[in-house]
């Protein structure tokens, strides 16, 4: 949680400095254009990610690009439920 909070604070600081130096509207414009440039760059670097329709489709692929065997959380949870877990004194 420390790193998430720190990254949020750092992002707010960077946004404030940019707005103070450029002005509010130019800072928003630069941020928007920068975001679009990063999105375009990632689309070029990772075409399978661009072509994915759902997150689950990407998560079920192995490194070779073939679909991985289906493993659902429900099956894992049914095998590892708290009722079956040993009592550790908590």
C-alpha positions as CSV (number, residue, x, y, z in Angstrom):
1,X,0.0,0.0,0.0
2,X,2.9,2.3,0.6
3,X,4.0,2.2,-3.0
4,X,0.5,2.8,-4.4
5,X,0.0,5.8,-2.1
6,X,3.5,7.1,-2.9
7,X,2.9,6.8,-6.7
8,X,-0.3,8.6,-6.4
9,X,1.3,11.5,-4.5
10,X,4.2,11.6,-7.0
11,X,1.8,11.8,-9.9
12,X,-0.2,14.6,-8.3
13,X,3.1,16.5,-7.6
14,X,4.2,16.0,-11.2
15,X,0.8,17.3,-12.5
16,X,1.0,20.3,-10.2
17,X,4.5,21.2,-11.3
18,X,3.5,20.8,-15.0
19,X,0.4,23.0,-14.5
20,X,2.4,25.6,-12.7
21,X,5.0,25.8,-15.4
22,X,2.8,25.6,-18.5
23,X,-0.6,26.6,-17.2
24,X,-3.6,24.5,-16.6
25,X,-5.0,24.0,-20.1
26,X,-1.6,23.4,-21.8
27,X,-0.7,20.9,-19.0
28,X,-3.9,19.0,-19.7
29,X,-3.3,19.1,-23.4
30,X,0.3,17.8,-23.0
31,X,-0.9,15.1,-20.7
32,X,-3.6,14.0,-23.1
33,X,-1.3,13.9,-26.1
34,X,1.3,12.1,-24.0
35,X,-1.3,9.5,-23.1
36,X,-2.3,8.9,-26.7
37,X,1.4,8.6,-27.7
38,X,2.0,5.9,-25.1
39,X,-1.2,4.0,-26.1
40,X,-0.1,4.1,-29.8
41,X,3.4,2.9,-28.8
42,X,2.0,0.0,-26.8
43,X,-0.4,-0.9,-29.7
44,X,2.6,-1.1,-32.0
45,X,4.8,-3.1,-29.5
46,X,2.1,-5.6,-28.4
47,X,-0.3,-6.4,-31.3
48,X,-1.9,-9.4,-29.5
49,X,-2.9,-7.0,-26.7
50,X,-4.5,-4.7,-29.2
51,X,-6.5,-7.5,-30.8
52,X,-7.8,-8.9,-27.5
53,X,-11.5,-8.6,-27.0
54,X,-11.6,-9.6,-23.4
55,X,-9.1,-9.7,-20.6
56,X,-9.9,-13.4,-19.9
57,X,-8.8,-14.2,-23.5
58,X,-5.3,-12.8,-22.8
59,X,-5.1,-14.4,-19.4
60,X,-5.8,-17.9,-20.8
61,X,-2.9,-17.8,-23.3
62,X,0.4,-19.3,-22.6
63,X,3.8,-17.9,-23.7
64,X,3.6,-19.9,-26.9
65,X,0.4,-18.2,-28.0
66,X,-1.8,-21.3,-27.6
67,X,-4.7,-21.4,-25.2
68,X,-3.7,-22.6,-21.8
69,X,-5.7,-25.4,-20.1
70,X,-8.7,-24.0,-18.4
71,X,-8.2,-23.3,-14.7
72,X,-10.9,-21.4,-13.0
73,X,-10.7,-19.8,-9.6
74,X,-13.9,-21.6,-8.6
75,X,-12.2,-25.0,-9.0
76,X,-9.2,-23.9,-7.1
77,X,-11.3,-22.3,-4.3
78,X,-13.3,-25.5,-4.0
79,X,-10.1,-27.5,-3.5
80,X,-8.6,-25.0,-1.1
81,X,-11.6,-23.8,0.9
82,X,-11.2,-22.5,4.5
83,X,-13.2,-25.4,5.8
84,X,-10.4,-27.7,4.6
85,X,-7.6,-25.6,5.9
86,X,-5.9,-26.7,9.0
87,X,-6.6,-24.8,12.2
88,X,-3.6,-22.6,12.9
89,X,-4.9,-20.9,16.0
90,X,-6.4,-17.8,14.4
